[in-house]
Amino acid sequence: MVGAVGTVAVVGAIGVSWPPQELAGSPWCWCHRRYLGSIGMSRSVAAYINIGLVLAPEWEWDRQRTGWSVEELPRHYDGGWRRRLRFSGLSGNDQWRIADEDSAAQVSARVRQQLDDLMPQLLSLLDRDVVLNRTPDILGPGAWLTRAWILAGEGRTDELEHLLFVERPARTHNSVPVRTVWNYATGRAPDTGQR
């Protein structure tokens, strides 16, 4: 599932939808097919459900850096925020298994419940004002980077500079994330000075 509004895309990967039209023949699809085939798809299916939040400016930067085409779609692991839906609350117990109609119904109900809890929080991230001014808890300690990418994408370099070089500790000023977002922003707006 891929949805985008403005500068945000919410991407989810569910390993049991075979083959999604946009992935048919891709290495991703073949890799997952081989994995599922090796565990015996005729008897049961095992899947991981991953969700990622991909910001359009960061995706644009990644595509330019890697040479991917404009048609390339982001995957969950391209997201600055990622989460795996877990079968249980225990770490490491994140594989979903479907062996028959009963287990399919149980998995469906549990996945729906988790998504019902998660989606309102994710959907709030589609509102730039919420992300920039009322940073949702779901973003955790990486919220500053999400804000930075949005400011960079909007060309708001003065605010971005303040966020990166005033609000952030001095020890982070030369970090890879700060340099990456700053280089993206200043590369898009050549009239701004390099820091």
Secondary structure, 3 states (H helix, E strand, C coil): CEEEECCEEEEEEECCCCCCHHHCCCHHHHHHHHHHHHCCCCCCEEECEEEEEEEHHHHHHHHHHHCCCCCCCCCHHHCCEEEEECCCCCCCCCCEEECCHHHHHHHHHHHHHHHHHHHHHHHHCCCHHHHHHCCCHHHHHHHHHHHHHHHHHCCCHHHHHHHHHHHCCHHHCCCHHHHHHHHHHHHHCCCCCCC
